[in-house]
Amino acid sequence: MKFFKYFEYAYLVFALLFFFESYRIWGESESRGYLCIFLGFVAAFMYFFKRRFRKKLEERTKR
């Protein structure tokens, strides 16, 4: 189960990278900036979704 925790944090890293990339390229191409912001929010959502799912699974296997 510890293996899945690493994937959760990978989603956070990708979210931060997408937000940083959107900040970096905003002046060049606004549309690509919006795309990176969207992907950053998707990655952050996936982090919280996977975390909640893993905790529910751990709770279910404890019983």
Phi and psi in radians as a Rosetta constraint file:
Dihedral C 1 N 2 CA 2 C 2 CIRCULARHARMONIC -1.142 0.35
Dihedral N 2 CA 2 C 2 N 3 CIRCULARHARMONIC -0.437 0.35
Dihedral C 2 N 3 CA 3 C 3 CIRCULARHARMONIC -1.048 0.35
Dihedral N 3 CA 3 C 3 N 4 CIRCULARHARMONIC -0.661 0.35
Dihedral C 3 N 4 CA 4 C 4 CIRCULARHARMONIC -1.238 0.35
Dihedral N 4 CA 4 C 4 N 5 CIRCULARHARMONIC -0.459 0.35
Dihedral C 4 N 5 CA 5 C 5 CIRCULARHARMONIC -1.116 0.35
Dihedral N 5 CA 5 C 5 N 6 CIRCULARHARMONIC -0.636 0.35
Dihedral C 5 N 6 CA 6 C 6 CIRCULARHARMONIC -1.137 0.35
Dihedral N 6 CA 6 C 6 N 7 CIRCULARHARMONIC -0.652 0.35
Dihedral C 6 N 7 CA 7 C 7 CIRCULARHARMONIC -1.156 0.35
Dihedral N 7 CA 7 C 7 N 8 CIRCULARHARMONIC -0.614 0.35
Dihedral C 7 N 8 CA 8 C 8 CIRCULARHARMONIC -1.037 0.35
Dihedral N 8 CA 8 C 8 N 9 CIRCULARHARMONIC -0.825 0.35
Dihedral C 8 N 9 CA 9 C 9 CIRCULARHARMONIC -1.216 0.35
Dihedral N 9 CA 9 C 9 N 10 CIRCULARHARMONIC -0.465 0.35
Dihedral C 9 N 10 CA 10 C 10 CIRCULARHARMONIC -1.125 0.35
Dihedral N 10 CA 10 C 10 N 11 CIRCULARHARMONIC -0.651 0.35
Dihedral C 10 N 11 CA 11 C 11 CIRCULARHARMONIC -1.091 0.35
Dihedral N 11 CA 11 C 11 N 12 CIRCULARHARMONIC -0.682 0.35
Dihedral C 11 N 12 CA 12 C 12 CIRCULARHARMONIC -1.138 0.35
Dihedral N 12 CA 12 C 12 N 13 CIRCULARHARMONIC -0.721 0.35
Dihedral C 12 N 13 CA 13 C 13 CIRCULARHARMONIC -1.084 0.35
Dihedral N 13 CA 13 C 13 N 14 CIRCULARHARMONIC -0.772 0.35
Dihedral C 13 N 14 CA 14 C 14 CIRCULARHARMONIC -1.129 0.35
Dihedral N 14 CA 14 C 14 N 15 CIRCULARHARMONIC -0.659 0.35
Dihedral C 14 N 15 CA 15 C 15 CIRCULARHARMONIC -1.075 0.35
Dihedral N 15 CA 15 C 15 N 16 CIRCULARHARMONIC -0.797 0.35
Dihedral C 15 N 16 CA 16 C 16 CIRCULARHARMONIC -1.097 0.35
Dihedral N 16 CA 16 C 16 N 17 CIRCULARHARMONIC -0.708 0.35
Dihedral C 16 N 17 CA 17 C 17 CIRCULARHARMONIC -1.109 0.35
Dihedral N 17 CA 17 C 17 N 18 CIRCULARHARMONIC -0.735 0.35
Dihedral C 17 N 18 CA 18 C 18 CIRCULARHARMONIC -1.128 0.35
Dihedral N 18 CA 18 C 18 N 19 CIRCULARHARMONIC -0.722 0.35
Dihedral C 18 N 19 CA 19 C 19 CIRCULARHARMONIC -1.144 0.35
Dihedral N 19 CA 19 C 19 N 20 CIRCULARHARMONIC -0.717 0.35
Dihedral C 19 N 20 CA 20 C 20 CIRCULARHARMONIC -1.113 0.35
Dihedral N 20 CA 20 C 20 N 21 CIRCULARHARMONIC -0.741 0.35
Dihedral C 20 N 21 CA 21 C 21 CIRCULARHARMONIC -1.131 0.35
Dihedral N 21 CA 21 C 21 N 22 CIRCULARHARMONIC -0.662 0.35
Dihedral C 21 N 22 CA 22 C 22 CIRCULARHARMONIC -1.146 0.35
Dihedral N 22 CA 22 C 22 N 23 CIRCULARHARMONIC -0.685 0.35
Dihedral C 22 N 23 CA 23 C 23 CIRCULARHARMONIC -1.114 0.35
Dihedral N 23 CA 23 C 23 N 24 CIRCULARHARMONIC -0.701 0.35
Dihedral C 23 N 24 CA 24 C 24 CIRCULARHARMONIC -1.195 0.35
Dihedral N 24 CA 24 C 24 N 25 CIRCULARHARMONIC -0.690 0.35
Dihedral C 24 N 25 CA 25 C 25 CIRCULARHARMONIC -1.753 0.35
Dihedral N 25 CA 25 C 25 N 26 CIRCULARHARMONIC 0.111 0.35
Dihedral C 25 N 26 CA 26 C 26 CIRCULARHARMONIC -1.012 0.35
Dihedral N 26 CA 26 C 26 N 27 CIRCULARHARMONIC -0.695 0.35
Dihedral C 26 N 27 CA 27 C 27 CIRCULARHARMONIC -1.231 0.35
Dihedral N 27 CA 27 C 27 N 28 CIRCULARHARMONIC -0.501 0.35
Dihedral C 27 N 28 CA 28 C 28 CIRCULARHARMONIC -1.391 0.35
Dihedral N 28 CA 28 C 28 N 29 CIRCULARHARMONIC -0.885 0.35
Dihedral C 28 N 29 CA 29 C 29 CIRCULARHARMONIC -2.537 0.35
Dihedral N 29 CA 29 C 29 N 30 CIRCULARHARMONIC 1.897 0.35
Dihedral C 29 N 30 CA 30 C 30 CIRCULARHARMONIC -1.165 0.35
Dihedral N 30 CA 30 C 30 N 31 CIRCULARHARMONIC -0.623 0.35
Dihedral C 30 N 31 CA 31 C 31 CIRCULARHARMONIC -1.167 0.35
Dihedral N 31 CA 31 C 31 N 32 CIRCULARHARMONIC -0.683 0.35
Dihedral C 31 N 32 CA 32 C 32 CIRCULARHARMONIC -1.180 0.35
Dihedral N 32 CA 32 C 32 N 33 CIRCULARHARMONIC -0.558 0.35
Dihedral C 32 N 33 CA 33 C 33 CIRCULARHARMONIC -1.113 0.35
Dihedral N 33 CA 33 C 33 N 34 CIRCULARHARMONIC -0.757 0.35
Dihedral C 33 N 34 CA 34 C 34 CIRCULARHARMONIC -1.112 0.35
Dihedral N 34 CA 34 C 34 N 35 CIRCULARHARMONIC -0.680 0.35
Dihedral C 34 N 35 CA 35 C 35 CIRCULARHARMONIC -1.095 0.35
Dihedral N 35 CA 35 C 35 N 36 CIRCULARHARMONIC -0.760 0.35
Dihedral C 35 N 36 CA 36 C 36 CIRCULARHARMONIC -1.160 0.35
Dihedral N 36 CA 36 C 36 N 37 CIRCULARHARMONIC -0.639 0.35
Dihedral C 36 N 37 CA 37 C 37 CIRCULARHARMONIC -1.119 0.35
Dihedral N 37 CA 37 C 37 N 38 CIRCULARHARMONIC -0.767 0.35
Dihedral C 37 N 38 CA 38 C 38 CIRCULARHARMONIC -1.049 0.35
Dihedral N 38 CA 38 C 38 N 39 CIRCULARHARMONIC -0.804 0.35
Dihedral C 38 N 39 CA 39 C 39 CIRCULARHARMONIC -1.154 0.35
Dihedral N 39 CA 39 C 39 N 40 CIRCULARHARMONIC -0.570 0.35
Dihedral C 39 N 40 CA 40 C 40 CIRCULARHARMONIC -1.134 0.35
Dihedral N 40 CA 40 C 40 N 41 CIRCULARHARMONIC -0.731 0.35
Dihedral C 40 N 41 CA 41 C 41 CIRCULARHARMONIC -1.170 0.35
Dihedral N 41 CA 41 C 41 N 42 CIRCULARHARMONIC -0.644 0.35
Dihedral C 41 N 42 CA 42 C 42 CIRCULARHARMONIC -1.123 0.35
Dihedral N 42 CA 42 C 42 N 43 CIRCULARHARMONIC -0.747 0.35
Dihedral C 42 N 43 CA 43 C 43 CIRCULARHARMONIC -1.141 0.35
Dihedral N 43 CA 43 C 43 N 44 CIRCULARHARMONIC -0.695 0.35
Dihedral C 43 N 44 CA 44 C 44 CIRCULARHARMONIC -1.155 0.35
Dihedral N 44 CA 44 C 44 N 45 CIRCULARHARMONIC -0.711 0.35
Dihedral C 44 N 45 CA 45 C 45 CIRCULARHARMONIC -1.063 0.35
Dihedral N 45 CA 45 C 45 N 46 CIRCULARHARMONIC -0.745 0.35
Dihedral C 45 N 46 CA 46 C 46 CIRCULARHARMONIC -1.102 0.35
Dihedral N 46 CA 46 C 46 N 47 CIRCULARHARMONIC -0.623 0.35
Dihedral C 46 N 47 CA 47 C 47 CIRCULARHARMONIC -1.045 0.35
Dihedral N 47 CA 47 C 47 N 48 CIRCULARHARMONIC -0.897 0.35
Dihedral C 47 N 48 CA 48 C 48 CIRCULARHARMONIC -1.182 0.35
Dihedral N 48 CA 48 C 48 N 49 CIRCULARHARMONIC -0.635 0.35
Dihedral C 48 N 49 CA 49 C 49 CIRCULARHARMONIC -1.133 0.35
Dihedral N 49 CA 49 C 49 N 50 CIRCULARHARMONIC -0.864 0.35
Dihedral C 49 N 50 CA 50 C 50 CIRCULARHARMONIC -1.117 0.35
Dihedral N 50 CA 50 C 50 N 51 CIRCULARHARMONIC -0.659 0.35
Dihedral C 50 N 51 CA 51 C 51 CIRCULARHARMONIC -1.110 0.35
Dihedral N 51 CA 51 C 51 N 52 CIRCULARHARMONIC -0.807 0.35
Dihedral C 51 N 52 CA 52 C 52 CIRCULARHARMONIC -1.107 0.35
Dihedral N 52 CA 52 C 52 N 53 CIRCULARHARMONIC -0.752 0.35
Dihedral C 52 N 53 CA 53 C 53 CIRCULARHARMONIC -1.097 0.35
Dihedral N 53 CA 53 C 53 N 54 CIRCULARHARMONIC -0.752 0.35
Dihedral C 53 N 54 CA 54 C 54 CIRCULARHARMONIC -1.126 0.35
Dihedral N 54 CA 54 C 54 N 55 CIRCULARHARMONIC -0.732 0.35
Dihedral C 54 N 55 CA 55 C 55 CIRCULARHARMONIC -1.136 0.35
Dihedral N 55 CA 55 C 55 N 56 CIRCULARHARMONIC -0.684 0.35
Dihedral C 55 N 56 CA 56 C 56 CIRCULARHARMONIC -1.118 0.35
Dihedral N 56 CA 56 C 56 N 57 CIRCULARHARMONIC -0.692 0.35
Dihedral C 56 N 57 CA 57 C 57 CIRCULARHARMONIC -1.170 0.35
Dihedral N 57 CA 57 C 57 N 58 CIRCULARHARMONIC -0.728 0.35
Dihedral C 57 N 58 CA 58 C 58 CIRCULARHARMONIC -1.121 0.35
Dihedral N 58 CA 58 C 58 N 59 CIRCULARHARMONIC -0.696 0.35
Dihedral C 58 N 59 CA 59 C 59 CIRCULARHARMONIC -1.141 0.35
Dihedral N 59 CA 59 C 59 N 60 CIRCULARHARMONIC -0.669 0.35
Dihedral C 59 N 60 CA 60 C 60 CIRCULARHARMONIC -1.194 0.35
Dihedral N 60 CA 60 C 60 N 61 CIRCULARHARMONIC -0.639 0.35
Dihedral C 60 N 61 CA 61 C 61 CIRCULARHARMONIC -1.369 0.35
Dihedral N 61 CA 61 C 61 N 62 CIRCULARHARMONIC -0.304 0.35
Dihedral C 61 N 62 CA 62 C 62 CIRCULARHARMONIC -1.196 0.35
Dihedral N 62 CA 62 C 62 N 63 CIRCULARHARMONIC -0.588 0.35
